[in-house]
Amino acid sequence: YVESAPGGVGIQTERPGTTGTVGKVSVTAGSSSKVLTGDGVTITTYEQTGGDNTLQAAATITTVTVNGGDLLIDGAFLITTLQTNAGTTVANNIPAVGNAITTLTLNGGTVDGSQSSQTRTWATVTLGTDNAKLVADDNVVTITTLNEPDGPYALTATR
């Protein structure tokens, strides 16, 4: 369990070939951090309430929840569930094989998949409200299933 990492934290980054699991990484408002993991590290839960943060991993992260702040996600790994409630998430992660994100839920804030030219797939994207903003270049991001919100909502498409 990592409660706060204002200067950043590396988890098994200097010992290639080792494995491990971190139950929870929690980054609070006002912090600026960088969370780095080695190839064999699984993070069960990454939770962020604010700040300007970078998450670089090389193994699966089960759940990422962004409740505020800015998050840059980078590396070659799968996120099983990404939920954005507020803030801005730049989702640049690419998997070695398969999906980059299995389930993406936008309840608010912005998820931006346009800042990397690496092709990747987001399996299921659910737009919870029209307060949420999804930015993705369809030349590089494939969305297998898009679940739209109930009722009217605004959709802006640019090319």
ZANUDO-21953 format. One record per residue: x, y, z of N, C-alpha, C in turn; residue in three letters. Coordinates in Angstrom, 3 decimals, decimal comma. Example, Ala and Ser with C-alpha at 12.3 -4.5 7.8 and 13.67 -1.06 7.14 Angstrom:
BEGIN
        n_X        n_Y        n_Z       ca_X       ca_Y       ca_Z        c_X        c_Y        c_Z   resn
     13,190     -5,690      7,800     12,300     -4,500      7,800     13,200     -3,300      7,800    ALA
     12,850     -2,250      7,080     13,670     -1,060      7,140     12,900      0,030      7,870    SER
//
This chain:
BEGIN
        n_X        n_Y        n_Z       ca_X       ca_Y       ca_Z        c_X        c_Y        c_Z   resn
      0,857     -1,179      0,000      0,000      0,000      0,000      0,893      1,227      0,000    TYR
      0,717      2,088     -0,998      1,463      3,348     -1,050      0,443      4,459     -0,884    VAL
      0,542      5,212      0,216     -0,461      6,228      0,501     -0,178      7,539     -0,203    GLU
      1,084      7,915     -0,317      1,417      9,175     -0,957      2,844      9,082     -1,469    SER
      3,076      9,689     -2,610      4,411      9,663     -3,200      4,714     11,013     -3,828    ALA
      4,815     12,073     -3,004      4,973     13,411     -3,563      6,212     13,562     -4,441    PRO
      7,263     12,827     -4,166      8,465     12,898     -4,992      8,529     11,773     -6,010    GLY
      7,562     10,866     -5,959      7,538      9,721     -6,869      7,954      8,448     -6,153    GLY
      7,639      7,329     -6,777      7,999      6,046     -6,207      8,264      5,069     -7,344    VAL
      9,313      4,270     -7,176      9,613      3,204     -8,119      9,408      1,874     -7,424    GLY
      8,688      0,966     -8,069      8,398     -0,325     -7,471      9,049     -1,404     -8,332    ILE
     10,082     -2,027     -7,805     10,849     -3,071     -8,487     11,321     -2,640     -9,873    GLN
     11,763     -1,399     -9,988     12,222     -0,886    -11,277     13,676     -1,243    -11,556    THR
     14,444     -1,560    -10,531     15,868     -1,840    -10,714     16,202     -3,320    -10,618    GLU
     15,191     -4,161    -10,512     15,418     -5,606    -10,398     14,614     -6,339    -11,456    ARG
     15,104     -6,360    -12,702     14,373     -7,031    -13,772     14,117     -8,496    -13,440    PRO
     12,948     -8,975    -13,890     12,613    -10,376    -13,683     11,937    -10,677    -12,363    GLY
     11,819     -9,684    -11,482     11,138     -9,926    -10,209      9,652     -9,614    -10,364    THR
      8,843    -10,220     -9,531      7,404     -9,991     -9,580      6,925     -9,517     -8,220    THR
      5,763     -8,908     -8,217      5,191     -8,447     -6,965      3,852     -7,798     -7,210    GLY
      3,123     -7,567     -6,123      1,815     -6,926     -6,204      1,743     -5,818     -5,171    THR
      1,239     -4,663     -5,594      0,952     -3,562     -4,687     -0,559     -3,468     -4,615    VAL
     -1,107     -3,513     -3,423     -2,557     -3,485     -3,264     -3,163     -2,175     -3,698    GLY
     -2,577     -1,043     -3,256     -3,188      0,244     -3,559     -2,140      1,341     -3,582    LYS
     -2,224      2,192     -4,596     -1,448      3,428     -4,660     -2,472      4,544     -4,628    VAL
     -2,361      5,443     -3,637     -3,315      6,528     -3,464     -2,581      7,858     -3,521    SER
     -2,925      8,684     -4,525     -2,277      9,979     -4,707     -3,306     11,052     -4,381    VAL
     -2,955     11,958     -3,457     -3,910     12,944     -2,963     -3,794     14,272     -3,694    THR
     -4,790     15,114     -3,467     -4,840     16,439     -4,087     -3,613     17,253     -3,705    ALA
     -3,160     18,051     -4,648     -2,048     18,937     -4,392     -0,687     18,307     -4,596    GLY
     -0,634     17,027     -4,875      0,657     16,380     -5,036      1,049     16,314     -6,504    SER
      2,314     16,114     -6,715      2,843     15,896     -8,052      3,775     14,711     -7,936    SER
      3,456     13,625     -8,616      4,237     12,421     -8,406      4,419     11,655     -9,701    SER
      5,343     10,718     -9,623      5,576      9,788    -10,716      5,614      8,404    -10,094    LYS
      4,748      7,516    -10,562      4,711      6,140    -10,082      5,238      5,270    -11,210    VAL
      6,345      4,558    -10,947      6,972      3,699    -11,940      6,990      2,277    -11,422    LEU
      6,702      1,310    -12,295      6,770     -0,087    -11,878      7,610     -0,887    -12,850    THR
      8,183     -1,956    -12,337      8,939     -2,880    -13,164      8,018     -3,826    -13,918    GLY
      8,611     -4,652    -14,781      7,856     -5,540    -15,665      6,935     -6,508    -14,939    ASP
      7,316     -7,000    -13,788      6,540     -8,033    -13,121      5,641     -7,540    -12,012    GLY
      5,405     -6,225    -11,935      4,631     -5,653    -10,837      3,182     -5,434    -11,264    VAL
      2,262     -5,906    -10,447      0,841     -5,651    -10,659      0,384     -4,678     -9,586    THR
     -0,292     -3,610    -10,002     -0,939     -2,702     -9,056     -2,417     -3,052     -9,085    ILE
     -2,972     -3,380     -7,930     -4,386     -3,720     -7,873     -5,243     -2,471     -8,060    THR
     -4,958     -1,399     -7,305     -5,757     -0,181     -7,372     -4,851      1,046     -7,374    THR
     -5,056      1,930     -8,369     -4,427      3,251     -8,391     -5,570      4,239     -8,272    TYR
     -5,455      5,136     -7,276     -6,514      6,098     -7,009     -5,897      7,482     -6,900    GLU
     -6,506      8,466     -7,573     -5,953      9,817     -7,580     -7,061     10,826     -7,321    GLN
     -6,796     11,785     -6,406     -7,776     12,828     -6,125     -7,316     14,202     -6,587    THR
     -6,098     14,331     -7,067     -5,628     15,624     -7,547     -4,169     15,582     -7,901    GLY
     -3,636     16,755     -8,206     -2,227     16,863     -8,531     -1,951     16,685    -10,015    GLY
     -0,666     16,599    -10,323     -0,184     16,436    -11,694      0,712     15,212    -11,670    ASP
      0,224     14,076    -12,180      0,869     12,800    -11,930      1,142     12,011    -13,203    ASN
      2,138     11,137    -13,115      2,496     10,237    -14,205      2,472      8,815    -13,671    THR
      1,839      7,920    -14,413      1,779      6,511    -14,059      2,407      5,733    -15,210    LEU
      3,570      5,134    -14,936      4,255      4,326    -15,933      4,376      2,922    -15,386    GLN
      3,867      1,967    -16,135      3,900      0,594    -15,661      4,257     -0,333    -16,808    ALA
      4,570     -1,558    -16,445      4,902     -2,573    -17,442      4,106     -3,845    -17,217    ALA
      3,208     -3,835    -16,239      2,350     -4,996    -15,966      0,941     -4,485    -15,682    ALA
      0,010     -5,367    -15,559     -1,407     -5,022    -15,418     -1,688     -4,149    -14,205    THR
     -2,575     -3,168    -14,406     -3,158     -2,420    -13,298     -4,648     -2,738    -13,336    ILE
     -5,158     -3,281    -12,252     -6,545     -3,745    -12,232     -7,524     -2,588    -12,315    THR
     -7,382     -1,586    -11,438     -8,332     -0,471    -11,397     -7,595      0,850    -11,261    THR
     -7,921      1,795    -12,144     -7,430      3,165    -12,041     -8,654      4,062    -11,903    VAL
     -8,694      4,863    -10,826     -9,796      5,795    -10,606     -9,217      7,191    -10,474    THR
     -9,702      8,114    -11,314     -9,233      9,496    -11,292    -10,399     10,365    -10,846    VAL
    -10,247     10,961     -9,649    -11,273     11,833     -9,089    -10,900     13,299     -9,190    ASN
     -9,780     13,605     -9,813     -9,346     14,977     -9,994     -7,884     15,027    -10,384    GLY
     -7,441     16,213    -10,795     -6,056     16,407    -11,189     -5,790     15,919    -12,600    GLY
     -4,508     15,879    -12,945     -4,070     15,440    -14,265     -3,269     14,161    -14,122    ASP
     -3,527     13,198    -15,002     -2,814     11,934    -14,978     -2,351     11,584    -16,380    LEU
     -1,056     11,356    -16,523     -0,474     10,849    -17,761     -0,190      9,370    -17,543    LEU
     -0,822      8,508    -18,349     -0,604      7,066    -18,273      0,273      6,682    -19,450    ILE
      1,398      6,019    -19,159      2,353      5,702    -20,208      2,993      4,356    -19,913    ASP
      3,327      3,604    -20,942      3,981      2,320    -20,774      3,270      1,246    -21,563    GLY
      3,789      0,033    -21,484      3,228     -1,103    -22,220      2,536     -2,043    -21,243    ALA
      1,249     -1,784    -20,961      0,519     -2,578    -19,979     -0,979     -2,436    -20,186    PHE
     -1,724     -3,342    -19,576     -3,182     -3,353    -19,613     -3,739     -2,682    -18,370    LEU
     -4,782     -1,868    -18,560     -5,609     -1,391    -17,447     -6,942     -2,114    -17,593    ILE
     -7,322     -2,874    -16,572     -8,584     -3,610    -16,645     -9,765     -2,646    -16,583    THR
     -9,775     -1,737    -15,598    -10,865     -0,775    -15,446    -10,292      0,612    -15,199    THR
    -10,661      1,575    -16,052    -10,298      2,984    -15,868    -11,586      3,764    -15,701    LEU
    -11,715      4,468    -14,565    -12,885      5,311    -14,315    -12,410      6,722    -14,069    GLN
    -12,941      7,653    -14,848    -12,594      9,059    -14,684    -13,837      9,806    -14,237    THR
    -13,744     10,445    -13,062    -14,860     11,198    -12,506    -14,641     12,699    -12,620    ASN
    -13,385     13,133    -12,719    -13,026     14,543    -12,851    -11,564     14,592    -13,285    ALA
    -11,113     15,766    -13,670     -9,716     15,912    -14,069     -9,484     15,491    -15,514    GLY
     -8,209     15,375    -15,867     -7,816     15,004    -17,224     -6,900     13,794    -17,177    THR
     -7,232     12,784    -17,953     -6,425     11,575    -18,051     -5,947     11,433    -19,485    THR
     -4,638     11,382    -19,678     -4,063     11,117    -20,997     -3,674      9,645    -21,007    VAL
     -4,392      8,854    -21,804     -4,214      7,402    -21,814     -3,347      6,987    -23,004    ALA
     -2,041      6,943    -22,772     -1,088      6,579    -23,819     -0,614      5,143    -23,722    ASN
     -1,093      4,394    -22,722     -0,573      3,037    -22,528     -0,921      2,142    -23,714    ASN
      0,021      1,288    -24,059     -0,175      0,326    -25,145      0,180     -1,053    -24,603    ILE
     -0,586     -2,061    -24,934     -0,273     -3,394    -24,442      0,699     -4,102    -25,377    PRO
      1,369     -5,102    -24,854      2,180     -5,950    -25,718      1,263     -6,701    -26,673    ALA
      0,144     -7,196    -26,179     -0,906     -7,832    -26,986     -2,248     -7,515    -26,354    VAL
     -3,323     -7,562    -27,126     -4,666     -7,378    -26,586     -5,033     -5,925    -26,374    GLY
     -5,970     -5,702    -25,450     -6,514     -4,373    -25,187     -5,571     -3,542    -24,317    ASN
     -5,579     -2,240    -24,548     -4,883     -1,312    -23,659     -5,743     -1,047    -22,427    ALA
     -7,072     -0,938    -22,653     -8,032     -0,732    -21,571     -9,209     -1,658    -21,847    ILE
     -9,600     -2,443    -20,841    -10,737     -3,335    -21,023    -12,045     -2,581    -20,856    THR
    -12,192     -1,829    -19,757    -13,415     -1,071    -19,487    -13,049      0,349    -19,100    THR
    -13,555      1,325    -19,853    -13,324      2,742    -19,587    -14,669      3,391    -19,331    LEU
    -14,828      4,019    -18,151    -16,069      4,704    -17,803    -15,755      6,172    -17,562    THR
    -16,457      7,034    -18,293    -16,294      8,479    -18,159    -17,511      9,051    -17,458    LEU
    -17,356      9,404    -16,187    -18,439     10,040    -15,440    -18,246     11,545    -15,372    ASN
    -17,116     12,030    -15,771    -16,783     13,445    -15,760    -15,332     13,600    -16,144    GLY
    -14,920     14,826    -16,358    -13,535     15,060    -16,740    -13,286     14,706    -18,194    GLY
    -12,004     14,498    -18,520    -11,584     14,240    -19,889    -10,668     13,027    -19,935    THR
    -10,871     12,162    -20,913     -9,910     11,119    -21,243     -9,436     11,408    -22,649    VAL
     -8,122     11,571    -22,785     -7,511     11,944    -24,056     -6,621     10,813    -24,548    ASP
     -6,970     10,233    -25,672     -6,176      9,176    -26,283     -5,492      9,640    -27,548    GLY
     -5,429     10,960    -27,750     -4,903     11,496    -29,007     -3,447     11,924    -28,946    SER
     -2,807     11,780    -27,806     -1,455     12,307    -27,667     -0,360     11,286    -27,939    GLN
     -0,741     10,125    -28,474      0,233      9,113    -28,867     -0,195      8,552    -30,216    SER
      0,774      8,253    -31,057      0,455      7,688    -32,370      0,494      6,162    -32,355    SER
      0,676      5,551    -31,187      0,689      4,093    -31,051     -0,734      3,549    -31,143    GLN
     -0,947      2,565    -32,009     -2,277      1,974    -32,125     -2,595      1,155    -30,882    THR
     -3,865      1,231    -30,460     -4,309      0,506    -29,286     -5,825      0,355    -29,310    ARG
     -6,330     -0,554    -28,481     -7,761     -0,833    -28,433     -8,288     -0,605    -27,028    THR
     -9,422      0,094    -26,955    -10,186      0,224    -25,725    -11,441     -0,617    -25,947    TRP
    -11,597     -1,697    -25,196    -12,658     -2,671    -25,476    -14,060     -2,092    -25,284    ALA
    -14,349     -1,568    -24,103    -15,682     -1,021    -23,823    -15,541      0,363    -23,218    THR
    -16,182      1,355    -23,846    -16,176      2,723    -23,342    -17,613      3,105    -23,016    VAL
    -17,837      3,569    -21,785    -19,160      4,005    -21,350    -19,101      5,480    -21,014    THR
    -19,920      6,269    -21,707    -20,014      7,698    -21,439    -21,144      7,903    -20,440    LEU
    -20,783      8,320    -19,222    -21,773      8,444    -18,162    -22,608      9,703    -18,244    GLY
    -22,007     10,833    -18,587    -22,727     12,108    -18,658    -22,141     12,939    -19,777    THR
    -22,821     14,039    -20,106    -22,232     14,908    -21,121    -21,240     15,901    -20,508    ASP
    -20,972     15,764    -19,188    -19,876     16,526    -18,575    -18,540     15,903    -18,946    ASN
    -18,587     14,670    -19,404    -17,379     13,929    -19,738    -16,962     14,245    -21,169    ALA
    -15,648     14,267    -21,379    -15,125     14,557    -22,709    -14,165     13,437    -23,109    LYS
    -14,415     12,829    -24,241    -13,575     11,773    -24,779    -12,897     12,296    -26,031    LEU
    -11,564     12,236    -26,043    -10,784     12,676    -27,197     -9,980     11,478    -27,671    VAL
    -10,215     11,061    -28,923     -9,492      9,913    -29,447     -9,399     10,021    -30,966    ALA
     -8,255      9,692    -31,494     -8,032      9,656    -32,934     -8,363      8,252    -33,407    ASP
     -9,390      8,113    -34,264     -9,821      6,777    -34,684     -8,814      6,093    -35,611    ASP
     -7,757      6,791    -35,980     -6,680      6,152    -36,735     -5,762      5,342    -35,830    ASN
     -5,772      5,643    -34,538     -4,888      4,936    -33,604     -5,627      4,263    -32,449    VAL
     -6,802      4,767    -32,063     -7,572      4,173    -30,972     -8,810      3,487    -31,557    VAL
     -8,909      2,193    -31,319    -10,092      1,436    -31,720    -10,945      1,214    -30,485    THR
    -12,226      1,607    -30,563    -13,182      1,355    -29,486    -14,092      0,239    -29,976    ILE
    -14,046     -0,902    -29,305    -14,839     -2,058    -29,718    -16,319     -1,831    -29,452    THR
    -16,670     -1,384    -28,233    -18,058     -1,118    -27,858    -18,141      0,252    -27,207    THR
    -19,061      1,116    -27,729    -19,282      2,433    -27,160    -20,690      2,480    -26,594    LEU
    -20,798      2,622    -25,262    -22,090      2,744    -24,586    -22,360      4,218    -24,335    ASN
    -23,443      4,707    -24,923    -23,783      6,120    -24,821    -24,641      6,365    -23,585    GLU
    -24,640      7,610    -23,063    -25,464      7,901    -21,884    -26,948      7,924    -22,248    PRO
    -27,786      7,725    -21,233    -29,232      7,855    -21,435    -29,567      9,324    -21,627    ASP
    -30,537      9,595    -22,474    -30,991     10,966    -22,680    -30,079     11,718    -23,626    GLY
    -30,394     12,989    -23,840    -29,606     13,792    -24,788    -28,215     14,102    -24,247    PRO
    -27,272     14,211    -25,151    -25,915     14,607    -24,776    -25,242     15,239    -25,991    TYR
    -24,185     15,985    -25,736    -23,465     16,674    -26,819    -22,299     15,813    -27,269    ALA
    -22,126     15,711    -28,560    -21,007     14,961    -29,139    -20,314     15,857    -30,137    LEU
    -19,014     16,037    -29,969    -18,240     16,841    -30,895    -17,214     15,955    -31,552    THR
    -17,186     15,984    -32,862    -16,207     15,192    -33,616    -15,345     16,139    -34,430    ALA
    -14,042     15,925    -34,379    -13,121     16,725    -35,193    -12,245     15,814    -35,990    THR
    -11,764     16,287    -37,072    -10,895     15,485    -37,927     -9,676     16,275    -38,284    ARG
//
